[in-house]
Amino acid sequence: MRASRVVLDACTANPNLAMPTLSQTEVTSILRRWAASWIDVASDGKLIIEDDYWQKSIDTLYERFLNHERGVYCGGTAWTLMKLFEAFGFEAWIYNFGVPDTELSHVVTLVRADGRIIVQDAYFNYTLNGTDGASADILAILAALKERRASERLVVSTEQVTKVALYGLDEAPPDPRTLTDWMGGDIASVTDCGLVRAGVVKCKAENVAAGSVRNWERWPELKRFLTEHGYPEDSTYLMLLPLGLSSSRDGWTPPSDNRDTGTNALLKSMSRVVGAH
């Protein structure tokens, strides 16, 4: 049986994955950091990868990104990371949350590791830990948010990463700082733009991390929403507003009666913690 290309490349790029002393949580964090560097971000909907990308294998998605054919937003990023985790034998989901019918939403990957279901986000390159340094279980995260005590119980573990952003342009701009703020990154750090093919320019976007959301053009709107609803000015609190939970066994945003049994069980557990808001 031919080994998956993405698995082989992951192990080549991260030789410490072979260390037998690594915990499952450490493995998922290594994979998340690696994936954050090659999952291309689309600057607008015209450059989004095919509508049926959720049906494609992780190797096919990986090839699309390596060739800079198309990019994704947070949802496609979370789905790709989920598929990468599955290629390494992990059970994983994507969790969509935020304000319905607005852009004030986000999608992260949930993965079962070391007996917990933890958050891994390859879009802003972070995970959430408890104050003891261990990755926090999603139910503990939601409970801390529900009690408005995230700052006391949760720690955002993030590192700056350089991502590739794709723009629908006919030529590379002389000054990349004129480009749209595509995902909340530090726009001043967008550099090294070049034409990939007709109508598509790729640029390096450096210094992307969890705090980059505060550079997003809609951050004032998001901050206002959080304040008006009694939440601290922390986008993590959007997790209390579930929009969907899916696994690759379900497909993208499945009807509730078609969800995998494990997905339904997790969603019910999360819903019990969140309750009314």
Residue, then its C-alpha position, 0 to 999 in steps of 0.5 A: m500500500r502506497a504511503s500517503r504523500v502528506v504523511l511522508d512529507a510531514c515526517t520528513a519536515n518534522p523528524n521529531l514526530a518519530m520520537p516515541t516519547l511524544s504525547q498525542t497532544e504534542v504530535t497534533s501541535i507539531l502537525r498544526r504548526w506545520a500545516a499552518s505554513w502550507i495551507d494557502v489563504a484566499s483573499d476573496g471568494k473567487l480564489i476559494i478551492e473547489d466547492d467539493y473540497w471536503q470530498k477530496s483526499i488529504d493528499t489531493l488538498y495538499e497538492r492543491f496548496l503546494n501548487h498554489e492553485r486555490g486557497v481557503y478561509c478558516g473553514g477550509t483550513a480547519w477541514t484540511l487540518m482535520k484530514l491531516f489528523e485523520a491521516f495520522g490516526f486521530e479522531a477529529w472534527i471541525y467546530n464552526f461558531g459565531v454570529p449567524d449570517t455574518e462574518l463574525s464567525h470562525v472555524v477551528t479543528l477539534v481533535r481527540a488526544d491523550g483522552r481529551i478533545i482539544v482545540q487546534d487552529a491552523y488558521f491563526n496557529y494556536t491551541l488553548n491550554g489550561t493554566d497547568g500548561a496542558s491542552a484544555d478539553i473543549l468542555a473545560i474551555l466552554a465552561a470557562l467561557k460560560e463563567r466569563r473566566a477565560s483569562e483565569r483558566l485558559v492560556v492561548s499557546t501560539e507562535q507567529v507563522t508565515k503563511v501564503a496569501l493568494y490575491g486575484l491580481d494580474e500582476a504583483p503590486p509594487d507595494p504589498r502594503t496596498l493589499t487588502d487585510w485578508m485575514g487579520g494579519d499584520i498587513a505591513s508584513v506582507t512581502d515577496c509577492g509574485l505572479v503564480r499564473a494569470g490572475v493569481v498573485k501569491c505573497k508571504a504573510e509573516n507574523v500571523a498568530a492568535g492575536s492577529v484577529r485584532n488587526w482584522e478590519r471587522w475587529p471593531e464590529l466584533k468588539r462591539f458585539l462582544t461588549e453589547h452581549g456582556y462578553p470580554e473583548d476576546s474573540t474566543y468567547l464566540m465559541l459559546l455561539p455554536l453554528g455547527l460540528s462536523s467530521s469527515r464521516d458527516g460531510w460538510t454541515p450535515p443535517s442533524d439526523n445524518r451526523d455520525t454517532g460520535t459527532n452527535a454525542l460530542l455536540k450534545s455534551m458541548s450544548r449542555v455546557v453552553g446552554a442558553h446564552 
